[in-house]
Amino acid sequence: MVTESLCRCICGSSKDQLDSHRAWGETPRIADALEKADEPRQPKIVGCLSYAITIDQPLRGAPIREGELWHLSTEDKVESVNFALYVNGFSFGQDEQDTHVSLSPFSLVRNCKFQSAYPSLNLASFKIFKISLFCQGLCYYFGVQAQDEHCSEEERSRWVLDISRAMRLVTQSLFPPFTIRCDPVGSVATTHRRLMAGYLIHHDDENTASVLYCELHPHCGDRAKLVLYENELCEAPVLDVYLTERSLCCEKIGINCSCFSVEDHQFSTRTLSERKLWLRAISNLKVKLQNRAPSPTSDDIRHYRHAIKEHLSTMTCSNDATAPKDALLQRSLQRPASWRDGGRGLQALAGPLPAEEGKPEAGLALARSTPCRAGAPAWPSGRGALLWL
């Protein structure tokens, strides 16, 4: 294990791409592992779904894939280990002294390389990848070594793709069935300015993540907002995340990774196409704010919703057919401390934290704020000058 702060690898700034339709591991064994999962399917949602994301949860079922890899633990220690990939995590070690790590929706895997060779080993002969649990600040480095460079590259690609698919299974297993919606809930007045809404996994703290129903609102004056509810009934708001022209919104770079951040809030979507949609919608709002576009009228909002619906109609369902029917993480009954006062009025303010892997990471202080002041003309007339989606 290596913490993120000690990461010295050189990770490409461009997006890693692999063919997600390639066969991985031994596919029949994946189905077997999922069938053997002993945790019952979650009942119909009441309140909020929260899950533990600690790395010490039991690994489930039989290994999906096993093999020998090189573990890079410190700058002067590289050792051969037996690596086993499970449907919800992985283990590695020697002589029954294994390290077990359970995955979370806030994990990623990607190819990387190091700047220099270890004193006792030339790393140029290795094809290296890393597994990052970035919300815990943990990173594990593994290398593949074969007879020639082409074989090493192919073997690394297979491992990275298999691990990324296990991460997708963990993430998708936490979501209830839903579709992204643009129309408001008629009986809930706070949803009447909705642009789009759907479930996202929100990183609450180092031990917990919650599946929250997130609703994007258009800009009002100099800011827009993302409202987080306990569920799709939209009766119990948890947090308001305000967006300004300076807000940092970016995606995590990894193979098949669906994580993104808005200020210091980390999110994970059900699919890659849904992440693209959320980021595109948020980006459009930021552009309007940067260009001082007038706040939209009701007609403008209907126009925006129509554009989003058209985009949704072109999105193909990319859920893995082997996605488990029950959650692959343990349920958590503990509410985050920030929710105990209802959580309303939290706003992320500008002030970036250190960047990771060439991308600006959201991580900004929280401060109390309030919605648009009472009596102000909340939605003045005038169509925004910029197209939506």
N, C-alpha and C positions, 0 to 999 in steps of 0.2 A: 504494500500500500504506500502511496506517495500522496501527500496533500497537494491541493491545487497550487498553494503558494510556492512549492518546490518544483513545480513543473518546468522543465527546461527543454521540452521537446519543441520542434518547429512544426507547427500545424499549418497546413495550407490555408490561405485566406479564402480560397474559392470553395464552393459547396462540394462536399463529397457526394458522389453519385454511384449507386450500384443498382443493378437490375433487381427490383424487388420481386420479380416473378420467377426467379431462378429457384430450383429445388434446393432445400436446405436441410442439412443434417440427414436424419432418417425420418421423413415425414410421418410414416405410420406410428412411430414412437411418440411423436408429439400428440397425436390424437389419443394414444394410450395413456399418456401422462395426464392429459386433461380429463379423461374419463375417470382416472383414479383419484382426482382431487376430491378431498373429503369434506370441504367446507360447503355448506348448503347454499343454494341461491338466495340472494338477498330478497326480502319481502318487498312489497310495494312501498315506495318512499313515503316516510313520515318524518317531517323535519328535514334534517340535513344529513347527507352521507359523508362521513369522515373516516379516514383510514390512517393507520400507522405506516410510516415510511422509514422506520428504522431498518438498519441493514442486518439485524440479527434474527429476522423471522425465519421459521423453518422452511427449508427448500422442499418443494412438493413433487411427489411422484418419482419416477425413475429418470435418470439423466437423458436428455434429448440427444446429446452428443458428447463424446469423450475423446481426448487425445492428449498428446504431449506438446507443451509449449514452453518457451523460455520466459521466466518471470524476472523483470527488471525492478528490483526492490530498492537498491541504493546505487550510488555511482560506482561502487566497487564490488557489487554482488549481483551476479546474474546466474540463475540456477534453473535447471530443467524441472518442470513440475507436471503433475497429472492434472489436467483441466477438465472439469465436468460442467456442462451447461444444462440447467434445469428450466422448467417452464416459467419460474419466477426468480431465478438467480443463478449463481455459479459458485463453484468451489475449486480450490487448487491447493496443491501441497505435495508432500513426499512422505512415504512411510506412515500413512494414517494420521499425519499431523496436518490436517487440512484447515484452510481458512474458508469459511462459508459467508457469502454475501448475498442478501436478497435485494432485488432491483426495485426501483420505484419509478413513477411517471417522470421523475426529474433525473433521469439517467441518459447518457448518450455514449456512443461508441464511434470512433473515427480513426483513420490511419494517421500516423505521425512518424517523425524521425527526430533523431538527436543531433545536436551540433557537433559533438566530438565523440571519439571512441572511449570506452572504458579502459582503464590502465591495462587490464589483463585480457581484454577481448575487443576485437574489431567489430563494432556494431554495424559496419557497412554491409556485412553479410546477412543481417537480419532484416526482416520486414516487420515493423513494429506497429502495434495499435494500442489504443488506450480506452479503458472503460472509466468514464467519469460520472461520479455521483455528485454533481456540482453544488447542490444545495447543502450537502454535508461537507463540502470541501475535500472530497476524497478522489483519488485517481489511482488506477491500477494499470501497469504497463506490461504488455506481453509481446513476445517476439516469435516469429516463425522463421525457421531455417531449413532450407531444402537443398537439393543437389544443384539447382541452378536458379537464377533470379526469376525466371518466368514461373517455375513451379512454386517458389516462395510467395510470389505475388498472388497466384491463384489460390493458394492455401489460406493466405491472410484474408483475401476477399471472401472466401467461404465462411471463415470464422466471424468476420465482422458482420456479414449479412445475417448469419444465424443468431448472433447476439442481439442485433438490432431488432430482429423479429420477436425474440423473447421479450424485449422491452416493449414492443408494440402490443403484445398479448397482455402484459401486465397493465398497461395504460388502458386498453380497450375494455378490459374486464371490469373496470371500476365504473363505467358509464351506464346509466339506465338508458333504455330505448328512448330516442327523441329525434326530432328534426328541428333544424334551425328555422325560427319563425320571425316574420317581420311585422305581422299585425299585432296590435296591442290586446291585452286582456280587458274586455269591455267593462268588467266590474271593478277593475283596479285602476284608479285615476293616474297613479304614478307611472303607468306603462303607456300612456296615450302618446308620448313623444318617442316611442321606441322606433329604432331603425332596424335592429336585428337582435335576436336573443337565442341563447342555447347554452348547454352545459359546458363548462370548462373545469378542469382540475386546478385548484388554487393551492399553492404552497403556503400553509399557515405558519408553521415553525419547523424546527429541525426534526421534529418527531411526527408531524401530522400534516396531511393534505385533505382538502375537502372538495367534493364535487358540487360546485355552486352554479346556479343559473344566472348567467351574465347577460346584461342588457345594455346595448350601446345606444346612447342618446346623442342627438346632434348638438352642435355648438350653440351656446347661449352667451352672447357677448364675446368674451375673450377666453372661453373654455368650453369643453365638452365633458361628458362623464360616462363612466362605465359603472352601472349599478349591479351589485352582487346580491342575489337572493338565496335563501336556503334551498328553494326548489322552484319548479315552473309555475306554481300557483302565484308566485310574486307577492305573497302576503307577509313575508318576514325578511325585510332587507337586512343585510349583514354589513356591507361596506359600500361607500361611494369612492371611486377612484377618478379623480379629476384629470383631464387632459388639457394641456396648454401647448402653445407653439414650441415650447422648449422641452416638452416631455420626451423622454427616451423610450422608444419602442423598438425592440429588435428580436430576432430569432436566434435560437441556439443552433450552432452548426454541428451536425452529426449525421450519420447514416440513418435515414428514415426517422429522424427526430422531429417531433411535433411540438416542441417547447418554444415558448416565446415569453418576453417580459414586457411589462408596462410599468415604467418607473421601478420601484423596488418590489413589485408583485410578479411572481413567477407563475406562469400558466402552462397547461399542457392540453392540447386538443385531442379529439378522438382520431382524427385523420390528418394527413398532411395538407389535403385540399382545404380542410376547415381552418387550419392555421393560416394558410395563404389568404383566405377570405377575411378573417378577423384582422390580420395585419394590413390588408389592403383598405378595408373600411376605416380603420384607425388612421392610416396614412392619409386618406382623403380628407378626414376631419382636420388633421394637422395642417394640410395644405390650405384649407379654407381659413383656418386661424391665422396662418402666416400671411395670407393675402388680405386679412381684415375683411373677409366676406361678411355681409350682413347676416344676422341670425335668420334661419329659414322660417318661412310661413308654413301653415298646415299643408298647403298645396305642394310646397317644396318637399316636405317630408314624405308625402305620398309619392312624389316623383322618385325620391331616393329609394324608398321601399321597393318600388317597381323595378328599379335597376338592380337591386340586390336579389330580388326574386328571380329575375332573368338569369343572373349569374348562378344562382342556386340550381336552376333547372339544367344547367350545363355540367354541373358537377356529378361525376360518376361515383357510385358507392365503392369505396376502397377498403371497407372493413375486411379483415382477414376471415376467410370462411371457417378457419379453425379456432377463432376467438373463443375463449372459455365462456361458459354460461354462468360461472360464479366468480366472485372477486378473488383475485390472487394475492391480495393483501389483507391483513387482519383489520377488522373494524376498530375504530377508536370512538369512545364515548366522551372524551374530554374536549370541551370547547376551548378554542384558543382564547388567551387572555384579552386580546383586542376586541373580542366579540361580546364580552360580558356586559358592556354598557350599550349594547345594540350596534356598535360599530359605525353608526351613521356619521357623516361629516368628515371622514378621514380623507385627506388630500395629499397626494405625492407632490412635493416641491422639487424644483430643479437643484442639481448638485451631484454630478456623477461620481460613482465609486470607481476603483481601478478596473480597467478593461481586461477581458479575457479573450485570448485567441484572436486578437485583432478586431474584436467587435466590442462596442461600448456596452457595458452591462448596466442594467437599471439597478439602482440601489440608493434610494434617496430618502431623506428624513421625512417623517410624517408630522403633520401639523393639523390642528383643528381648522375647519373651514365651514362655510355654510353655503346652501344653494343660492341661486340668484335672489337678490334682495327683494323683499316684499314691496309691491307697488311699482317696481320697475317694469318697463315694457319688455317682457321676457322674450317675445318672438316678433320683432318688428318686421314689417313687410319688405319684400325685395328678394328675388331669387339669387342664390349664390352664383357667382360668376364661373364656378368650376363645375365640370361634369362629375357625376357620381359613378364610380366604378366604370 
